[in-house]
Amino acid sequence: MEQNEQVKKPTVKSLTAENEVLKAELEKAKAETLSTKDSWLRTAADFENFKKRNQDTRINAYKDGKIDIIKKILVVGDTLDRALSMSLDEKTMEGLKMIARQFSETLQAEGVTEINPVGEPFDPNFHEAVMQAPKGENEIPNTVKQVFLKGYKLNDKVIRYAQVVVIGD
């Protein structure tokens, strides 16, 4: 080896320049890290919001489906009520009463309650007036005289309005 070959020693100027480059790279990496973290947090929040919306949608779809099915089977209850109002032999009537009781218990177990407002004041939130009857003796105007078709509520939501005859003035 030659003695003339010297190992080049870094100068203060070159070290300062290299330090500045490293600082710039560090700042760039910090900015990218913050940007990535922010993006990740936003994505995580969006996903949580999606899960909540999806859960609400699923719950509402279940409730809507339940209401649709209940509305369809209410026709069976209407038919049972008409059959019970007919003149039938004792055993047939007893059988129909058992079926009607079971039908009613099933609806109650699902949170369905009957709206049968005979004698109550007319309320358009629960009743649909299909006729108006003249006022008779001892009858109060604007009350329900007769129910053509029973109404039903699921919890607090009306799923079918009671079709009624209202006493006029």
C-alpha contacts under 8 A as a table, 3 or more apart, distances in Angstrom:
res1	aa1	res2	aa2	distance
1	M	5	E	7.74
2	E	5	E	5.64
3	Q	6	Q	7.09
10	P	14	S	6.29
10	P	15	L	6.55
11	T	14	S	5.24
11	T	15	L	6.16
12	V	15	L	5.11
12	V	16	T	6.00
13	K	16	T	5.13
13	K	17	A	6.24
14	S	17	A	5.08
14	S	18	E	6.11
15	L	18	E	5.05
15	L	19	N	5.96
16	T	19	N	4.98
16	T	20	E	6.21
17	A	20	E	5.11
17	A	21	V	6.37
18	E	21	V	5.10
18	E	22	L	6.24
19	N	22	L	5.09
19	N	23	K	6.10
20	E	23	K	5.03
20	E	24	A	6.20
21	V	24	A	5.14
21	V	25	E	6.25
22	L	25	E	5.04
22	L	26	L	6.06
23	K	26	L	4.98
23	K	27	E	6.16
24	A	27	E	5.13
24	A	28	K	6.15
25	E	28	K	5.03
25	E	29	A	6.14
26	L	29	A	5.06
26	L	30	K	6.12
27	E	30	K	5.00
27	E	31	A	6.17
28	K	31	A	5.15
28	K	32	E	6.22
29	A	32	E	5.08
29	A	33	T	6.07
30	K	33	T	5.02
30	K	34	L	6.19
31	A	34	L	5.14
31	A	35	S	6.11
32	E	35	S	5.02
32	E	36	T	6.05
33	T	36	T	5.09
33	T	37	K	6.02
34	L	37	K	5.03
34	L	38	D	6.01
35	S	38	D	5.12
35	S	39	S	6.10
36	T	39	S	5.05
36	T	40	W	6.05
37	K	40	W	5.03
37	K	41	L	6.13
38	D	41	L	5.13
38	D	42	R	6.16
39	S	42	R	5.15
39	S	43	T	6.13
40	W	43	T	5.05
40	W	44	A	6.09
41	L	44	A	5.05
41	L	45	A	6.13
42	R	45	A	5.08
42	R	46	D	6.05
43	T	46	D	5.00
43	T	47	F	6.10
44	A	47	F	5.09
44	A	48	E	6.29
45	A	48	E	5.10
45	A	49	N	6.22
46	D	49	N	5.09
46	D	50	F	6.09
47	F	50	F	4.91
47	F	51	K	6.17
48	E	51	K	5.08
48	E	52	K	6.32
49	N	52	K	5.13
49	N	53	R	6.16
50	F	53	R	5.11
50	F	54	N	5.89
51	K	54	N	5.03
51	K	55	Q	6.05
52	K	55	Q	5.10
52	K	56	D	6.22
53	R	56	D	5.08
53	R	57	T	6.05
54	N	57	T	5.00
54	N	58	R	6.08
55	Q	58	R	5.06
55	Q	59	I	6.15
56	D	59	I	5.12
56	D	60	N	6.08
57	T	60	N	5.15
57	T	61	A	6.00
58	R	61	A	5.07
58	R	62	Y	6.19
59	I	62	Y	5.12
59	I	63	K	6.27
60	N	63	K	5.04
60	N	64	D	6.02
61	A	64	D	5.09
61	A	65	G	6.01
62	Y	65	G	5.12
62	Y	66	K	6.11
63	K	66	K	5.04
63	K	67	I	6.20
64	D	67	I	5.11
64	D	68	D	6.19
65	G	68	D	5.07
65	G	69	I	6.30
66	K	69	I	5.27
66	K	70	I	6.16
67	I	70	I	5.09
67	I	71	K	6.07
67	I	154	L	7.69
67	I	159	I	6.97
68	D	71	K	5.23
68	D	72	K	6.41
69	I	72	K	5.14
69	I	73	I	6.43
70	I	73	I	5.22
70	I	74	L	6.15
71	K	74	L	5.25
71	K	75	V	7.41
71	K	159	I	7.18
71	K	160	R	7.55
72	K	75	V	6.11
73	I	76	V	5.32
73	I	77	G	7.03
74	L	77	G	5.06
74	L	78	D	6.34
75	V	78	D	4.97
75	V	79	T	6.25
76	V	79	T	5.11
76	V	80	L	6.23
77	G	80	L	4.96
77	G	81	D	6.18
77	G	100	A	7.03
77	G	103	F	7.03
78	D	81	D	5.12
78	D	82	R	6.34
78	D	149	L	7.45
78	D	150	K	7.97
79	T	82	R	5.13
79	T	83	A	6.16
80	L	83	A	5.01
80	L	84	L	6.12
80	L	96	L	7.05
80	L	100	A	6.34
81	D	84	L	5.11
81	D	85	S	6.44
81	D	100	A	7.72
82	R	85	S	5.24
82	R	86	M	6.82
83	A	86	M	5.40
83	A	96	L	7.67
84	L	87	S	7.90
84	L	93	M	6.71
84	L	96	L	6.77
84	L	97	K	7.28
88	L	92	T	6.33
88	L	93	M	5.93
89	D	92	T	5.54
89	D	93	M	6.18
90	E	93	M	5.13
90	E	94	E	6.08
91	K	94	E	5.02
91	K	95	G	6.18
92	T	95	G	5.10
92	T	96	L	6.17
93	M	96	L	5.12
93	M	97	K	6.12
94	E	97	K	5.12
94	E	98	M	6.33
95	G	98	M	5.15
95	G	99	I	6.34
96	L	99	I	5.06
96	L	100	A	6.05
97	K	100	A	5.00
97	K	101	R	6.02
98	M	101	R	5.10
98	M	102	Q	6.18
99	I	102	Q	5.10
99	I	103	F	6.06
100	A	103	F	4.97
100	A	104	S	6.09
101	R	104	S	5.08
101	R	105	E	6.13
102	Q	105	E	5.06
102	Q	106	T	6.11
103	F	106	T	5.18
103	F	107	L	6.36
104	S	107	L	5.18
104	S	108	Q	6.22
105	E	108	Q	5.02
105	E	109	A	6.09
106	T	109	A	5.09
106	T	110	E	6.48
107	L	110	E	5.18
107	L	111	G	6.51
107	L	112	V	5.08
107	L	113	T	7.21
108	Q	111	G	5.03
108	Q	112	V	5.00
108	Q	113	T	6.11
109	A	112	V	7.33
110	E	154	L	7.93
111	G	154	L	5.60
111	G	155	N	5.53
112	V	152	Y	6.55
112	V	153	K	5.50
112	V	154	L	4.43
112	V	155	N	6.29
113	T	152	Y	5.62
113	T	153	K	5.27
113	T	154	L	6.48
113	T	155	N	7.41
114	E	150	K	6.86
114	E	151	G	5.94
114	E	152	Y	4.58
114	E	153	K	6.49
115	I	126	F	7.47
115	I	150	K	5.90
115	I	151	G	4.54
115	I	152	Y	5.22
115	I	153	K	7.11
115	I	161	Y	7.77
115	I	162	A	6.28
116	N	147	V	6.96
116	N	150	K	5.64
116	N	151	G	6.60
116	N	162	A	6.97
117	P	120	E	5.33
117	P	121	P	7.95
117	P	144	V	6.44
117	P	147	V	7.34
117	P	162	A	7.87
118	V	143	T	7.86
118	V	144	V	5.14
118	V	145	K	5.68
118	V	146	Q	5.82
118	V	147	V	6.59
119	G	143	T	5.93
119	G	144	V	5.21
119	G	145	K	6.00
120	E	143	T	5.48
120	E	144	V	5.66
121	P	142	N	6.02
121	P	143	T	4.13
121	P	144	V	6.10
122	F	127	H	6.69
122	F	142	N	5.78
122	F	143	T	5.09
122	F	144	V	5.72
122	F	166	V	6.94
123	D	126	F	5.70
123	D	127	H	5.64
124	P	127	H	4.95
124	P	128	E	6.20
124	P	129	A	7.96
126	F	151	G	7.46
126	F	158	V	6.85
126	F	161	Y	5.35
126	F	162	A	6.47
127	H	151	G	7.48
127	H	161	Y	5.12
127	H	162	A	4.70
127	H	163	Q	6.03
127	H	164	V	6.63
128	E	161	Y	5.89
128	E	162	A	5.81
128	E	163	Q	4.79
128	E	164	V	6.06
129	A	132	Q	7.36
129	A	163	Q	5.90
129	A	164	V	5.02
129	A	165	V	5.86
129	A	166	V	6.38
130	V	163	Q	6.12
130	V	164	V	5.82
130	V	165	V	6.01
131	M	164	V	6.97
131	M	165	V	4.79
131	M	166	V	6.37
132	Q	165	V	5.48
132	Q	166	V	4.81
132	Q	167	I	5.71
132	Q	168	G	5.78
133	A	145	K	7.81
133	A	165	V	6.48
133	A	166	V	5.95
133	A	167	I	4.84
133	A	168	G	5.75
134	P	167	I	5.89
134	P	168	G	5.34
134	P	169	D	7.09
135	K	139	E	6.09
135	K	140	I	7.33
135	K	141	P	6.53
135	K	167	I	5.55
135	K	168	G	5.60
135	K	169	D	6.08
136	G	139	E	5.52
139	E	167	I	7.56
140	I	143	T	6.11
140	I	167	I	7.10
141	P	166	V	7.86
141	P	167	I	5.14
141	P	168	G	5.26
141	P	169	D	5.22
142	N	166	V	5.85
142	N	167	I	5.21
142	N	168	G	5.84
142	N	169	D	7.27
143	T	166	V	5.58
143	T	167	I	5.55
144	V	147	V	7.47
144	V	164	V	6.40
144	V	165	V	5.87
144	V	166	V	4.61
144	V	167	I	6.32
145	K	164	V	7.38
145	K	165	V	5.57
145	K	166	V	5.58
145	K	167	I	6.07
146	Q	164	V	5.69
146	Q	165	V	5.11
146	Q	166	V	7.35
147	V	150	K	6.41
147	V	162	A	6.91
147	V	163	Q	5.96
147	V	164	V	4.40
147	V	165	V	6.32
148	F	162	A	7.59
148	F	163	Q	5.39
148	F	164	V	5.55
148	F	165	V	7.42
149	L	162	A	5.62
149	L	163	Q	4.98
149	L	164	V	7.10
150	K	161	Y	7.40
150	K	162	A	4.69
150	K	163	Q	6.58
151	G	158	V	7.79
151	G	159	I	7.61
151	G	160	R	4.94
151	G	161	Y	4.53
151	G	162	A	3.69
151	G	163	Q	7.08
152	Y	158	V	6.08
152	Y	159	I	5.75
152	Y	160	R	5.18
152	Y	161	Y	6.65
152	Y	162	A	7.31
153	K	156	D	6.08
153	K	157	K	5.32
153	K	158	V	4.21
153	K	159	I	5.33
153	K	160	R	6.93
154	L	157	K	5.29
154	L	158	V	6.34
154	L	159	I	6.44
158	V	161	Y	6.57
